Amino acid sequence: MFDFVHQHRRIAQIILFLIAIPFLFFGAYDYFQRRGDEDVSVATVAGDKISQGEFAEAVREQQERTRRALGRNFDPAMFENPEVRFAMLEQIVNQRVLERKARQERFRVTDAQLQQFIAALPAFQDSGKFSPEKYRQLLSTQSMSPTMFEQRLRQDLLVAAVQEPVAGANVVARASTEKFLGLLDQQREVAIAAVEAEPLAGDTKIDDAQVKAFYDQNQAALQTPEQARIEYVVLSQDALMAQTTVDPAEIRKQYEANEKQFQATEERSAAHILVAVSADAKDAEKAAAKQRAEALLTRVRANPAKFGELAQELSQDPGSASQEGDLGSFSRGTMEKTFEDAVFAAKVGDIVGPVQTDFGWHVIKINGAKAARTQSFDEVKNQIEADLKRAKAQQKFAAAADQFQNTVYEQADGLEGVAKALNLKIETTPLITRSQAQALGQGNPKFVQALFAPESIAGKRNTEAIEIAPTTLIAGRILDYQPAAPRPFDDVKDEIRRQLTRRAATELAQQAGRAKLALLEQGKTEKEASIAFDKPQLVSRNQPKPGVSPEALAKVFQANPDQLPAYAGAVNERGGFSLYKITKVVKPGEIDATRLDAASARLSEQLGRELLNAYLATLKARADVKINQANLEKR
């Protein structure tokens, strides 16, 4: 079992990612405790229940990780989306079926194997050796104990033993990759003609009866939305933090007591171009990869300004290629030793390599360097003050939250009491819609649902305190309410007439365009079809051009290249109909070997995902997975 893990170093990358970066939906799945004593389940896997409480805990933890990752861009409403909730449940189900398969195959990871694996992870090493202190410190930053991490890691390694052989059976023939790139790079010469809707608007006649009929049949779409003027208060840890003061002497004392924490380690920032080759590849393959890396090194040293462009085009590291190879800043113990040694031995601006790691050969550009040093008190005093304020605010929040909840309930006729008790500001809005009210609650639908509930509208009483984010509560009440109402016919009749005119003109244009296309496909001349094409231009699958929609581009490349000229047509973005005359096929030249390798790696990765998805589907079918949609939708 451990031989398998040892031979697949990519698992180590996954583990490092899980402990170092807040992840989104995919990676490790079982990051919650199972609560088998709850009867209400959202799914069953071979009779094993996934409880509603277990799922709710997974959602809550995922929300917090996503919030940390996205910051102010976080929208809690995304977790109310049925598709997102189903996707999260799907990940838990996938984990369960893989665990079940691991048990059936009697896979196991011994304590010795687990400790050997952890000790080999660079993130936990200091000067190339495992550091228990660094291990505990890094885990604590993720609110994890060693026991918790080791339990999860053991489970992940067992699951990896099931999925890695499947995802690894992703061999793509070189000829298939060449054919794929040939089709991707192929260009076609097309001329475009369009039958536009706007000139045909004058040929349409919309009478008063049609306008009135549309009005009568679409009352709901023509309503003014319901609106309300509201007042609300928000209690958050940040609000308490703003009210908190810290004695300067306390800040100085905190610095002097924890001076070691403010030692900034030496860092480098770098970018790289990877020529991938497996660690267990044949010597000839490794030598060929090294030759390509050496050729790349010569190219980038000759023109360093092109490094980013070449990384985007040729690097076989899917994680950094799109970022011009940028790896950001890192300290020692983060990357593989040979990579780090080369980076930390070089100067800023140097381009070094090829450097060999388990992933292949790297050409590396050093973008920046920061020397190790102890930050001065003046540099960090604002950070220390903020940390102390945050700690004090966190201590205050629990009591303040209880007071907030009780006061908005007990003094339900207004918010003055809670605002005065907790030194909060009452915010008042003009007339706003439901969607605008939801935005006030950071996108949380529970706030707008409570606010616009019939009893809240009728009584103009406070909503309950609603948690719209961790350590953030809101309560509000309606001051004035205007229900949705139909707009008068006289106010909208001109708008309706214009809409019906546009619709009729669009139908005429598309009918005329399709008729002309049919004539051309029957062999009629352009003159006979009353159509004039513009100057031909080259288009390709991977470089769309204005005037050629994705639908049109697909039809252009579906045309038979052996029967030119060929014709295609599609509705254009203006509502008219565009016709495309394909006159020439331009085949690509010889494909660069490095690009061919990069494409092969990406196709292999995609094939691996598809194989794993198919394998998971088989396991789920055998495990008789059942989803309880009603319980899944409960909040």
ABEGO torsion letter per residue (X at the ends): XAAAAAABAAAAAAAAAAAABBBBABGBABBBBBBAABABBABBBGGBBBBAAAAAAAAAAAAAAAAAAAEAABBAAAAABAAAAAAAAAAAAAAAAAAAAAAAAGBBBBAAAAAAAAAABAAABBGGBBBAAAAAAAAAAAGBBAAAAAAAAAAAAAAAAAAAAAAABABBBAAAAAAAAAAAABBBBBBBBBBBAAAAAAABBBBAAAAAAAAAAAAAAABBBBBBBBBBBBBBAAAAAAABBBBAAAAAAAAAAAAAAABBBBBBBBBBBBBBBBAABBAAAAAAAAAAAAAAAAAAAABAAAAAAAAAAABABAAAAAAGGBAEBBBBGABBAAAAAAAAABBBGBBBOBBBBAAEBBBBBBABBBBBBBBBAAAAAAAAAAAAAAAAAAAAAAAAAAAAAAAAAABAABAAAAAAAAGBBBBBBBBBBAAAAAAAAGGBAAAAAAAABAAAAAAGBBBBBBBABBGBBBBBBBABBBBBBBBBAAAAAAAAAAAAAAAAAAAAAAAAAAAAAAAAAAGBBAAAAGBBBBBBBBBBAABBBBGBBAAAAAAAAABBAABOBBBBBBBBAAGBBBBBBBABBBBBBBBBAAAAAAAAAAAAAAAAAAAAAAAAAAAAAAAGBBBBAAAAABX
